[in-house]
Amino acid sequence: MFVGRFTELLKSAGYECNVTTRIGRARVGDDLFTLRRLPANSADDGPLFMAKIHGAYDWMTWPQDAVKKVKSFISTARGVESARTCRAS
């Protein structure tokens, strides 16, 4: 829901693409408003940067997705528990 609304806002403002905080490389056919990206910084030497470009960092996608799912589950569970507590009061 949020992603769809955000995408519409970006398009109406004239943007043609957007990157997310999800780790990974963009691929042909990806939604241009939910592109993955690779972390890169001044500590990356040439060989490390090239390895990232060629997919050596892709393995980080599944741990990142797993952590986000666990955090979302915990957040939802806390919200449900909070709602129960409020009703019980």
N, C-alpha and C positions, 0 to 999 in steps of 0.2 A: 504494500500500500504506500509506504513512505517512498520507496524507490521509484514507483510509477509517478507519483505526484512530483517528486524532485526532478525526474527526467522531463516532465512536461514544463516545469518552470525553467529549466535550463534551455530547452528548445525555444520557448517563447522569448527568452532573453537573447537568442541568437547563437547559442553554443552549438557546436557540431559533434562534440564528444566530451567524455568525462572519465576520469580514472577513479578507482575505489582504493580502499586500503587492503584489499585481498591480494595476496602474493601470487604471482604467476606471470606468464607471458601472454600478450594478446595474440589471438589467432584469427585467421580468416573466418568471417562469419560471426564473430563475437558481437554482442550488442555494443555499439559505440558509446553508450552512456553508462555501461557497467564494466569497463575494461579493468583487468587486473594490472598490477605493476610490479616491478622488481625494485627492491631497495638497493640503492647505490650511493656510495659516499666516498670521501677522499681517502679512506683506508683501503678501498678496493684497488689492487694493482691491476695491471693489464690482463694477466692470465685469469684472475678471479672474475673480473668484469666480463671477459669473453666466455668464461664458463657459465656465468649467469645468463648471458645472451643465448647460449646454445642449450639451455635447459637443465644445467646441473643444480639449479636452485628450485626446480619445480617440485621436488619432494617436500618442500616446506608448505605446500598448499594444503595437504590433508591434515597435518597437525594444527595449522592455523584454523581451518574449518572446524575441527573437532573441539578446540578450545572455545571458539565462538558459540558452538552448539551447547556446550556444557554451561557456559556463562548465561546463555539465554534461558536454559532450563532452570538454573538456579534462580535467576531473576523472576521468572514466571512463578516458580514455586513460592518464592518469598511474597510475591504479590497476592497469590491465592491465600496464603497463610495470614497475611496482613488483613485481607478482606474478611476472613473468618473471625479474626480477633475483633475487628470493628463491629461486626454483627453480634458477637457474643456480649459485647459491652452494654 
